[in-house]
Amino acid sequence: MTSRPSPRRRHDAEAARADILAAALSEFADYGYGGARIDRIAAASGMSKPMIYSYFGDKDDLYAAALREAYVQIREGERTLNLSNLAPSDAIRALVEFTLDHFIEKPWFVSMLNTENLRGGSTIRVIADLTEIQSHLVTEIGVILDRGASEGAFRQAVDPVELYITIASLCYFPVANRHTLKSVFGRDLNDAAQLDLRRGLITDMVLAWLEWRE
């Protein structure tokens, strides 16, 4: 009979994987794929290189796992918003605010997207369950949009994917370009007042479009 790992060992393995992924996210975000080093990931996670290879495989596999984890974390954060329990306008406002805050508080997310796009999306195309990871958000936004439309609060027939791309775009640009924007325009997204202004502007833009009717 094959012995089963104890709950303690399973927990230890899960904690080890989480530590490695956290270190890998930081490493790939800071140095890109080409500059990332397993040695530094091992040192930052407190794990040995052989242990990292045993959990994830080679550098390509670890990068793919870290990229997947980046999407898992933002989708898990969105689930905690309980958007379906909010009024349609409040749900969109909460989603916008969360998206901008997530990009700012977890800067490795934007950096990972930049890295993967520079690589032509070669890794993200082969993450088998990525569509499933994304599907809950798309479905939930669709329900909110349908409810808003049926209540007369939103325009009809809004594509939830297109709406999310728009929200993510408006949140992504000022975060991805925060250093150049600060130098060129003197707008510092790390300033609390400037961040509050940006949240409000993005939310107002999105809701103004959703609520606009001819």
SEKOLKOL-955871 format. One line per 3 residues: number of its first residue (from 1); for each residue y, x, z of N, C-alpha, C. Coordinates in nm, 4 decimals. Atoms other than C-alpha are relative to their C-alpha. Last residue first. Example, Ala and Ser with C-alpha at 12.3 -4.5 7.8 and 13.67 -1.06 7.14 Angstrom:
# residues 2
2) -0.1190 -0.0820 -0.0060 -0.1060 1.3670 0.7140 0.1090 -0.0770 0.0730 ~ -0.1190 0.0890 0.0000 -0.4500 1.2300 0.7800 0.1200 0.0900 0.0000
//
This chain:
# residues 214
214) -0.0966 0.0318 0.1054 5.7979 -2.8481 -2.6774 0.0633 -0.1367 0.0245 ~ 0.0483 0.1039 0.0907 5.6321 -2.7605 -2.3483 0.1089 -0.0331 -0.1007 ~ -0.0890 0.0394 0.1085 5.6724 -2.4506 -2.1328 -0.0651 -0.1044 -0.0901
211) -0.0588 0.1300 -0.0299 5.4703 -2.4448 -1.8099 0.0915 -0.0501 -0.1115 ~ 0.1032 0.1005 -0.0234 5.2349 -2.1682 -1.9192 0.0595 -0.1402 0.0165 ~ 0.0730 0.0250 0.1250 5.5181 -1.9653 -2.0721 -0.1047 -0.1091 0.0187
208) -0.0938 0.0643 0.0929 5.7456 -1.9984 -1.7703 -0.0688 -0.0312 -0.1321 ~ -0.0071 0.1423 -0.0303 5.4477 -1.9262 -1.5449 0.0961 -0.0727 -0.0934 ~ 0.1279 0.0627 0.0313 5.3793 -1.5920 -1.7130 0.0058 -0.1510 0.0241
205) 0.0240 -0.0026 0.1446 5.7423 -1.4827 -1.7184 -0.1276 -0.0755 -0.0364 ~ -0.0901 0.0958 0.0634 5.8106 -1.5943 -1.3611 -0.0230 -0.0061 -0.1508 ~ 0.0462 0.1354 -0.0315 5.5035 -1.4107 -1.2329 0.0857 -0.1041 -0.0698
202) 0.1240 0.0235 0.0752 5.5995 -1.0903 -1.4136 -0.0501 -0.1419 0.0238 ~ -0.0294 0.0085 0.1425 5.9572 -1.1045 -1.2871 -0.1255 -0.0324 -0.0810 ~ -0.0671 0.1255 0.0297 5.8582 -1.1841 -0.9295 0.0260 -0.0184 -0.1484
199) 0.0943 0.1112 -0.0212 5.6059 -0.9043 -0.9020 0.0622 -0.1317 -0.0434 ~ 0.0941 -0.0026 0.1118 5.8555 -0.6598 -1.0559 -0.1028 -0.1114 0.0128 ~ -0.0687 0.0488 0.1197 6.1287 -0.7581 -0.8097 -0.0973 -0.0079 -0.1175
196) -0.0161 0.1448 -0.0176 5.8930 -0.7151 -0.5144 0.0665 -0.0620 -0.1230 ~ 0.1325 0.0592 0.0187 5.7987 -0.3703 -0.6448 0.0058 -0.1519 0.0142 ~ 0.0258 -0.0020 0.1441 6.1634 -0.2711 -0.6824 -0.1362 -0.0636 -0.0313
193) -0.0872 0.1000 0.0616 6.2321 -0.3794 -0.3254 -0.0242 -0.0079 -0.1503 ~ 0.0468 0.1342 -0.0330 5.9301 -0.1883 -0.1955 0.0834 -0.1086 -0.0671 ~ -0.0984 0.0630 -0.0882 6.0197 0.1355 -0.3753 -0.0382 -0.1458 0.0212
190) 0.0454 -0.0231 -0.1374 5.7069 0.2949 -0.5208 0.0971 -0.0584 0.1017 ~ 0.0932 0.1066 -0.0374 5.7926 0.1315 -0.8529 -0.0587 0.0221 0.1385 ~ 0.1124 -0.0596 -0.0713 6.0970 0.3576 -0.8800 -0.0924 -0.1096 0.0491
187) 0.0699 0.1080 -0.0704 6.3442 0.2421 -1.1443 -0.1281 0.0555 0.0603 ~ -0.0303 -0.0037 -0.1421 6.5840 0.5217 -1.2408 -0.0635 -0.1127 0.0796 ~ -0.0797 0.1158 -0.0410 6.5714 0.4249 -1.6063 0.0385 -0.0001 0.1479
184) -0.0851 0.0515 0.1073 6.4483 0.7420 -1.7786 0.0951 -0.1088 0.0487 ~ -0.0895 -0.1024 0.0525 6.3107 0.9412 -1.4858 0.0993 -0.0568 -0.1003 ~ -0.0900 -0.0430 -0.1066 6.1657 0.6459 -1.2977 0.1016 0.1010 -0.0530
181) -0.0971 0.1075 -0.0213 6.0255 0.4957 -1.6164 0.1002 0.0379 0.1099 ~ -0.1003 -0.0064 0.1061 5.8643 0.8300 -1.7014 0.1057 -0.1088 0.0179 ~ -0.0730 -0.1266 -0.0118 5.6889 0.8495 -1.3646 0.1090 0.0099 -0.1071
178) -0.0967 0.0024 -0.1103 5.5914 0.4814 -1.3508 0.0820 0.1287 0.0089 ~ -0.1152 -0.0781 0.0448 5.4325 0.4764 -1.6949 0.1056 0.0165 0.1094 ~ 0.0467 -0.1134 0.0794 5.0817 0.3609 -1.6018 0.1152 0.0929 -0.0393
175) 0.0773 -0.0889 -0.0875 5.2242 0.1398 -1.3254 -0.0422 0.1248 -0.0764 ~ -0.0887 -0.0678 -0.0953 5.5039 -0.0169 -1.5315 -0.0736 0.0937 0.0946 ~ -0.0991 -0.0906 0.0587 5.2653 -0.0766 -1.8235 0.0894 0.0664 0.1044
172) 0.0477 -0.1349 0.0306 4.9673 -0.2150 -1.6342 0.1125 0.0937 -0.0423 ~ 0.0171 -0.0759 -0.1249 5.1180 -0.5211 -1.4691 -0.0318 0.1468 -0.0271 ~ -0.1287 -0.0017 -0.0692 5.2584 -0.6762 -1.7875 -0.0074 0.0795 0.1307
169) -0.0935 -0.0837 0.0757 4.9448 -0.5781 -1.9772 0.1333 0.0130 0.0726 ~ 0.0360 -0.1398 -0.0230 4.7103 -0.7183 -1.7100 0.0965 0.0937 -0.0712 ~ -0.0304 -0.0334 -0.1394 4.8914 -1.0522 -1.7174 -0.0270 0.1485 0.0263
166) -0.1462 -0.0002 -0.0145 4.8847 -1.0670 -2.0985 0.0412 0.0397 0.1416 ~ -0.0475 -0.1208 0.0676 4.5175 -0.9662 -2.1169 0.1520 0.0116 0.0149 ~ 0.0246 -0.1135 -0.0889 4.4465 -1.2331 -1.8548 0.0453 0.1306 -0.0632
163) -0.0913 0.0048 -0.1140 4.6173 -1.5006 -2.0617 -0.0207 0.1206 0.0899 ~ -0.1317 -0.0401 0.0469 4.4339 -1.3963 -2.3777 0.1016 -0.0005 0.1145 ~ 0.0055 -0.1442 0.0252 4.1020 -1.4116 -2.1937 0.1370 0.0499 -0.0460
160) -0.0058 -0.0752 -0.1263 4.1809 -1.7545 -2.0478 -0.0031 0.1511 -0.0197 ~ 0.1198 -0.0837 -0.0050 4.2677 -1.9015 -2.3918 0.0060 0.0852 0.1275 ~ -0.0297 -0.1427 -0.0204 4.5342 -2.1676 -2.3356 -0.1315 0.0761 0.0130
157) 0.0805 -0.0923 0.0819 4.4418 -2.5027 -2.4876 0.0436 0.1458 0.0109 ~ 0.1398 0.0201 0.0344 4.7132 -2.7267 -2.3450 -0.0591 0.1215 -0.0715 ~ 0.0236 0.0347 0.1389 5.0400 -2.6353 -2.1764 -0.1505 -0.0100 -0.0255
154) 0.0115 -0.1082 0.0972 5.0453 -2.6266 -1.7999 -0.0142 -0.0554 -0.1412 ~ -0.0793 -0.1138 -0.0476 5.1620 -2.8635 -1.5235 0.0029 0.1132 -0.1019 ~ -0.1287 -0.0031 0.0677 5.0515 -3.1885 -1.6874 0.0896 0.1155 0.0427
151) -0.1028 0.0503 -0.0922 4.7739 -3.2388 -1.4333 0.1386 -0.0028 -0.0644 ~ 0.0304 0.1414 -0.0268 4.5082 -3.2075 -1.7054 0.1021 -0.0630 0.0940 ~ -0.0300 0.0803 0.1186 4.6723 -2.8861 -1.8286 -0.0236 -0.1486 0.0266
148) -0.1437 0.0050 0.0174 4.6784 -2.7298 -1.4832 0.0405 -0.0859 -0.1184 ~ -0.0530 0.0877 -0.1044 4.3163 -2.8255 -1.4267 0.1515 -0.0125 -0.0124 ~ 0.0368 0.1384 0.0338 4.2136 -2.6783 -1.7596 0.0571 -0.0975 0.1022
145) -0.0815 0.0417 0.1135 4.4069 -2.3588 -1.6868 -0.0292 -0.1449 -0.0396 ~ -0.1387 0.0164 -0.0471 4.2523 -2.3235 -1.3421 0.0893 -0.0506 -0.1123 ~ -0.0027 0.1212 -0.0834 3.8999 -2.3826 -1.4788 0.1422 -0.0285 0.0474
142) 0.0143 0.1157 0.0873 3.9557 -2.1255 -1.7535 0.0066 -0.1307 0.0758 ~ -0.1305 0.0213 0.0625 4.0858 -1.8725 -1.5018 -0.0052 -0.1219 -0.0917 ~ -0.0907 0.0534 -0.1014 3.7663 -1.9186 -1.3010 0.1395 -0.0252 -0.0572
139) 0.0346 0.1392 -0.0292 3.5422 -1.8781 -1.6063 0.0989 -0.0616 0.0978 ~ -0.0350 0.0787 0.1179 3.7210 -1.5622 -1.7181 -0.0283 -0.1478 0.0237 ~ -0.1459 0.0120 0.0067 3.7038 -1.4186 -1.3664 0.0422 -0.0877 -0.1174
136) -0.0457 0.0884 -0.1074 3.3340 -1.4938 -1.3296 0.1504 -0.0203 -0.0070 ~ 0.0121 0.1421 0.0328 3.2501 -1.3511 -1.6720 0.0539 -0.0919 0.1079 ~ -0.1268 0.0606 0.0384 3.3855 -1.0012 -1.6178 -0.0049 -0.1522 -0.0037
133) -0.0974 -0.0317 -0.1043 3.0879 -0.8642 -1.4255 0.1321 -0.0708 -0.0276 ~ 0.0331 0.0834 -0.1165 2.8503 -1.0438 -1.6644 0.0997 0.0231 0.1131 ~ -0.0384 0.1376 0.0342 3.0228 -0.8875 -1.9631 -0.0268 -0.0940 0.1161
130) -0.1450 0.0125 -0.0123 2.9953 -0.5461 -1.7956 0.0477 -0.1416 -0.0322 ~ -0.0350 0.1250 -0.0675 2.6214 -0.5814 -1.7373 0.1502 -0.0227 0.0099 ~ 0.0755 0.1191 0.0397 2.4922 -0.3302 -1.9915 0.0526 -0.1294 0.0604
127) 0.0253 0.0516 -0.1351 2.7538 -0.0574 -1.9651 -0.0581 -0.1401 -0.0159 ~ 0.1434 -0.0033 -0.0314 2.7073 0.0794 -2.3190 -0.0292 -0.0386 0.1456 ~ 0.0787 0.0815 0.0935 3.0440 -0.0130 -2.4674 -0.1467 -0.0074 0.0396
124) -0.0080 0.1387 -0.0431 3.2246 0.1186 -2.1592 -0.0838 -0.0913 -0.0894 ~ 0.0877 0.0283 -0.1138 3.1011 0.4683 -2.2343 -0.0005 -0.1475 0.0353 ~ 0.1398 -0.0312 0.0304 3.2352 0.5226 -2.5857 -0.0952 -0.0356 0.1138
121) 0.0828 0.1069 -0.0550 3.5637 0.3412 -2.5244 -0.1489 0.0238 -0.0166 ~ 0.0367 0.0979 0.1021 3.7420 0.5771 -2.7617 -0.0889 -0.1119 0.0501 ~ 0.1348 -0.0312 0.0475 3.7407 0.8683 -2.5192 -0.0499 -0.1014 -0.1025
118) -0.0117 -0.1271 0.0704 4.1180 0.8359 -2.4784 -0.1348 0.0439 -0.0577 ~ -0.0615 0.0294 0.1291 4.0511 0.4726 -2.3927 0.0219 0.1263 -0.0823 ~ 0.1002 0.0626 0.0865 3.8065 0.5786 -2.1228 0.0578 -0.0354 -0.1364
115) 0.1025 -0.0968 0.0403 4.0532 0.8217 -1.9698 -0.0986 -0.0606 -0.0973 ~ -0.0619 -0.0939 0.0933 4.3387 0.5712 -1.9685 -0.1035 0.1001 -0.0529 ~ -0.0176 0.0713 0.1268 4.1166 0.3066 -1.8104 0.0609 0.0923 -0.1046
112) 0.1319 0.0123 0.0608 4.0085 0.5554 -1.5431 0.0083 -0.0732 -0.1332 ~ 0.0367 -0.1302 0.0555 4.3713 0.6452 -1.4749 -0.1369 -0.0049 -0.0673 ~ -0.0778 -0.0193 0.1222 4.4634 0.2779 -1.4339 -0.0372 0.1324 -0.0659
109) 0.0447 0.1023 0.0948 4.1826 0.2310 -1.1817 0.0717 0.0174 -0.1339 ~ 0.1107 -0.0502 0.0797 4.2503 0.5667 -1.0107 -0.0480 -0.1037 -0.1020 ~ -0.0477 -0.0604 0.1243 4.5863 0.4294 -0.9046 -0.1101 0.0577 -0.0868
106) 0.1175 -0.0751 0.0444 4.4206 0.2002 -0.6489 0.0335 0.0660 -0.1344 ~ 0.0713 -0.0490 -0.1184 4.7169 0.0665 -0.4495 -0.1235 0.0818 -0.0360 ~ -0.0826 -0.0934 -0.0756 4.9425 0.0354 -0.7550 -0.0796 0.0643 0.1140
103) -0.0309 -0.1152 0.0848 4.6929 -0.1196 -0.9971 0.0778 0.1063 0.0772 ~ 0.1237 -0.0776 0.0157 4.5603 -0.3439 -0.7201 0.0272 0.1244 -0.0840 ~ 0.0246 -0.0751 -0.1229 4.9127 -0.4555 -0.6282 -0.1250 0.0862 -0.0114
100) -0.0990 -0.1067 -0.0115 4.9908 -0.5532 -0.9872 -0.0265 0.0857 0.1230 ~ 0.0223 -0.0960 0.1083 4.6669 -0.7467 -1.0246 0.0978 0.1161 0.0087 ~ 0.1159 -0.0836 -0.0310 4.6937 -0.9150 -0.6844 -0.0175 0.1095 -0.1054
97) -0.0360 -0.0879 -0.1115 5.0464 -1.0380 -0.7529 -0.1150 0.0930 0.0363 ~ -0.0981 -0.0991 0.0459 4.9524 -1.1755 -1.0940 0.0300 0.1001 0.1112 ~ 0.0693 -0.0933 0.0892 4.6397 -1.3462 -0.9615 0.0939 0.1093 -0.0491
94) 0.0855 -0.0875 -0.0819 4.8240 -1.5016 -0.6666 -0.0711 0.1032 -0.0868 ~ -0.0871 -0.0897 -0.0760 5.0953 -1.6391 -0.8974 -0.0828 0.0995 0.0826 ~ -0.0500 -0.0996 0.0953 4.8334 -1.7802 -1.1324 0.0908 0.1000 0.0702
91) 0.1127 -0.0859 0.0370 4.6589 -1.9521 -0.8411 0.0449 0.1091 -0.0973 ~ 0.0206 -0.0937 -0.1106 4.9864 -2.0865 -0.7026 -0.1131 0.0972 -0.0324 ~ -0.1107 -0.0967 0.0025 5.0685 -2.2422 -1.0406 -0.0158 0.1042 0.1095
88) 0.0001 -0.0870 0.1183 4.7235 -2.4037 -1.0623 0.1115 0.1048 -0.0022 ~ -0.0648 0.0735 0.1080 4.7166 -2.5313 -0.7019 0.0125 0.0935 -0.1199 ~ -0.1460 0.0051 0.0015 4.4799 -2.3164 -0.4998 0.0492 -0.0931 -0.1103
85) -0.0449 0.0868 -0.1095 4.1120 -2.3640 -0.4108 0.1517 -0.0157 0.0037 ~ 0.0341 0.1393 0.0311 3.9933 -2.2312 -0.7466 0.0464 -0.0966 0.1073 ~ -0.0991 0.0614 0.0885 4.1826 -1.9078 -0.6846 -0.0275 -0.1472 -0.0266
82) 0.0393 0.1418 0.0011 3.9690 -1.8112 -0.3868 0.0959 -0.0819 -0.0863 ~ -0.1211 0.0822 0.0099 4.1660 -1.4838 -0.3643 -0.0312 -0.1488 0.0069 ~ -0.0492 0.0302 -0.1346 3.8576 -1.2991 -0.2356 0.1249 -0.0877 -0.0028
79) 0.0799 0.1075 -0.0602 3.7017 -1.3253 -0.5810 0.0535 -0.0400 0.1382 ~ -0.0468 0.1288 0.0525 3.9863 -1.1224 -0.7280 -0.0760 -0.1159 0.0613 ~ -0.1279 0.0315 -0.0620 3.9031 -0.8293 -0.5018 0.0528 -0.1343 -0.0453
76) 0.0287 0.0422 -0.1372 3.5412 -0.8375 -0.6151 0.1283 -0.0369 0.0736 ~ 0.0542 0.1357 0.0063 3.6571 -0.8291 -0.9789 -0.0345 -0.0528 0.1391 ~ -0.1102 0.0923 0.0276 3.8813 -0.5312 -0.9072 -0.0506 -0.1435 -0.0094
73) -0.0926 0.0118 -0.1122 3.6003 -0.3462 -0.7303 0.1148 -0.0961 -0.0286 ~ 0.0604 0.0785 -0.1079 3.3342 -0.4166 -0.9918 0.1007 -0.0224 0.1122 ~ -0.0060 0.1419 0.0373 3.5597 -0.2937 -1.2708 -0.0587 -0.0889 0.1092
70) -0.1417 0.0366 0.0085 3.6189 0.0442 -1.1068 0.0156 -0.1478 -0.0342 ~ -0.0470 0.0289 -0.1359 3.2511 0.0592 -1.0115 0.1469 -0.0398 0.0001 ~ 0.0503 0.1333 -0.0360 3.1539 0.0365 -1.3794 0.0518 -0.0415 0.1367
67) -0.0760 0.0947 0.0814 3.3762 0.3352 -1.4557 -0.0426 -0.1433 0.0301 ~ -0.1343 0.0084 -0.0582 3.2229 0.5275 -1.1650 0.0866 -0.0991 -0.0771 ~ 0.0104 0.0737 -0.1261 2.8692 0.4486 -1.2818 0.1364 -0.0169 0.0651
64) 0.0253 0.1408 0.0330 2.9528 0.5546 -1.6381 -0.0079 -0.0847 0.1262 ~ -0.1252 0.0546 0.0528 3.1061 0.8794 -1.5101 -0.0165 -0.1490 -0.0324 ~ -0.0884 0.0184 -0.1152 2.7969 0.9444 -1.3001 0.1336 -0.0580 -0.0450
61) 0.0481 0.1152 -0.0763 2.5710 0.8868 -1.6003 0.0905 -0.0291 0.1189 ~ -0.0243 0.1211 0.0795 2.7721 1.1210 -1.8197 -0.0385 -0.1245 0.0783 ~ -0.1429 0.0306 -0.0066 2.7762 1.3867 -1.5468 0.0334 -0.1262 -0.0781
58) -0.0926 -0.1062 0.0376 2.3976 1.3801 -1.5133 0.1456 -0.0475 0.0062 ~ 0.0295 -0.0691 0.1239 2.1718 1.1446 -1.3187 0.1054 0.1046 -0.0296 ~ -0.0715 0.0485 0.1184 2.3122 0.8991 -1.0662 -0.0406 0.0645 -0.1320
55) -0.0499 0.1380 -0.0063 2.1236 0.9119 -0.7369 0.0494 -0.0493 -0.1351 ~ 0.1130 0.0887 -0.0277 1.9101 1.2209 -0.7933 0.0420 -0.1458 0.0052 ~ 0.0814 0.0150 0.1205 2.1955 1.4030 -0.9655 -0.1168 -0.0959 0.0243
52) -0.0784 0.0768 0.0976 2.4260 1.3374 -0.6714 -0.0824 -0.0232 -0.1261 ~ 0.0029 0.1392 -0.0447 2.1560 1.4529 -0.4299 0.0776 -0.0885 -0.0974 ~ 0.1301 0.0608 0.0301 2.1032 1.7736 -0.6305 -0.0075 -0.1466 0.0430
49) 0.0123 0.0288 0.1426 2.4812 1.8367 -0.6190 -0.1366 -0.0580 -0.0347 ~ 0.0381 -0.1140 0.0823 2.4859 1.8089 -0.2416 -0.0058 -0.0403 -0.1466 ~ 0.1373 0.0036 0.0496 2.6787 1.5352 -0.0663 -0.0290 0.1255 -0.0812
46) 0.0870 -0.0541 -0.1040 2.9897 1.5531 0.1525 -0.1465 -0.0025 -0.0386 ~ 0.0889 0.1054 -0.0518 3.1698 1.3192 -0.0867 -0.0866 0.0476 0.1156 ~ -0.0791 0.1135 -0.0495 3.4652 1.5493 -0.1504 -0.0863 -0.1073 0.0629
43) -0.0771 -0.0402 -0.1178 3.2511 1.8633 -0.1745 0.0759 -0.1175 0.0595 ~ 0.0939 -0.0273 -0.1095 2.9975 1.7024 -0.4073 0.0762 0.0352 0.1275 ~ 0.0500 0.1309 -0.0439 3.2706 1.5558 -0.6266 -0.0954 0.0182 0.1169
40) -0.1058 0.0612 -0.0805 3.4353 1.8986 -0.6390 -0.0423 -0.1379 0.0504 ~ -0.0186 -0.0786 -0.1230 3.1136 2.0652 -0.7528 0.1042 -0.0644 0.0906 ~ 0.0962 0.0518 -0.0979 3.0473 1.7845 -1.0027 0.0126 0.0747 0.1320
37) 0.1055 -0.0933 -0.0369 3.3615 1.8868 -1.1874 -0.0885 -0.0610 0.1084 ~ 0.0700 0.0345 -0.1252 3.6038 1.6654 -1.3773 -0.1159 0.0960 0.0240 ~ -0.0366 -0.0905 -0.1089 3.8159 1.8377 -1.6419 -0.0726 -0.0257 0.1304
34) 0.0253 -0.1403 0.0313 3.6506 1.6844 -1.9471 0.0265 0.0944 0.1153 ~ 0.1435 -0.0289 0.0113 3.6261 1.3339 -1.8059 -0.0245 0.1493 -0.0185 ~ 0.0582 0.0478 0.1250 3.9818 1.3143 -1.6828 -0.1473 0.0355 -0.0067
31) 0.0239 -0.1081 0.0951 4.1113 1.5398 -1.4067 -0.0495 -0.0464 -0.1361 ~ -0.0927 -0.1127 -0.0106 4.2710 1.3100 -1.1486 -0.0131 0.0993 -0.1151 ~ -0.1372 0.0475 0.0159 4.1013 0.9826 -1.2440 0.0993 0.1164 -0.0015
28) -0.0187 0.0342 0.1416 3.7640 1.1492 -1.2990 0.1419 -0.0491 -0.0266 ~ 0.0119 -0.1197 0.0834 3.7851 1.3167 -0.9578 0.0260 -0.0307 -0.1479 ~ -0.1168 -0.0845 -0.0208 3.9139 1.0145 -0.7665 -0.0022 0.1207 -0.0931
25) -0.1158 0.0734 0.0512 3.6527 0.7830 -0.9132 0.1264 0.0848 0.0115 ~ 0.0030 -0.0100 0.1454 3.3832 1.0451 -0.8525 0.1192 -0.0722 -0.0626 ~ -0.0423 -0.1347 0.0371 3.4760 1.0807 -0.4856 0.0058 0.0159 -0.1517
22) -0.1413 -0.0122 -0.0377 3.4577 0.7049 -0.4341 0.0537 0.1370 -0.0402 ~ -0.0801 0.0738 0.0973 3.1322 0.6886 -0.6312 0.1489 0.0107 0.0309 ~ -0.0003 -0.0749 0.1262 2.9762 0.9635 -0.4205 0.0876 -0.0690 -0.1031
19) -0.0816 -0.1206 -0.0203 3.0775 0.7963 -0.0956 0.0099 0.0819 -0.1289 ~ -0.1404 0.0420 -0.0068 2.9437 0.4594 -0.2142 0.0920 0.1203 0.0156 ~ -0.0426 0.0358 0.1357 2.6134 0.6167 -0.3207 0.1481 -0.0387 -0.0019
16) -0.0089 -0.1242 0.0765 2.5786 0.7823 0.0193 0.0486 -0.0274 -0.1421 ~ -0.1210 -0.0693 -0.0446 2.6580 0.4573 0.2002 0.0200 0.1293 -0.0785 ~ -0.1149 0.0743 0.0509 2.3988 0.2706 -0.0056 0.1306 0.0684 0.0379
13) -0.0051 -0.0229 0.1438 2.1392 0.5391 0.0646 0.1198 -0.0711 -0.0617 ~ -0.0449 -0.1373 0.0199 2.2159 0.5320 0.4365 0.0141 0.0309 -0.1492 ~ -0.1427 -0.0048 -0.0300 2.1912 0.1533 0.4401 0.0546 0.1399 -0.0245
10) -0.0689 0.0673 0.1095 1.8559 0.1658 0.2623 0.1500 0.0053 0.0215 ~ -0.0013 -0.0913 0.1135 1.7389 0.4271 0.5112 0.0690 -0.0628 -0.1197 ~ -0.0879 -0.1122 -0.0308 1.8405 0.2102 0.8069 0.0111 0.0940 -0.1194
7) -0.1396 0.0419 0.0197 1.6881 -0.1016 0.6521 0.0980 0.1125 0.0252 ~ -0.0537 0.0749 -0.1121 1.3575 0.0937 0.6353 0.1414 -0.0454 -0.0303 ~ -0.1007 -0.0733 -0.0779 1.2235 0.1960 0.2980 0.0541 -0.0877 0.1115
4) -0.1356 0.0405 0.0344 0.9097 0.0066 0.1969 0.0993 0.0800 0.0834 ~ -0.0878 0.0264 -0.1135 0.5671 0.1704 0.2075 0.1388 -0.0355 -0.0495 ~ -0.1232 -0.0769 0.0067 0.3419 0.1299 -0.0936 0.0913 -0.0355 0.1162
1) -0.1193 0.0853 0.0000 0.0000 0.0000 0.0000 0.1246 0.0891 0.0000
//
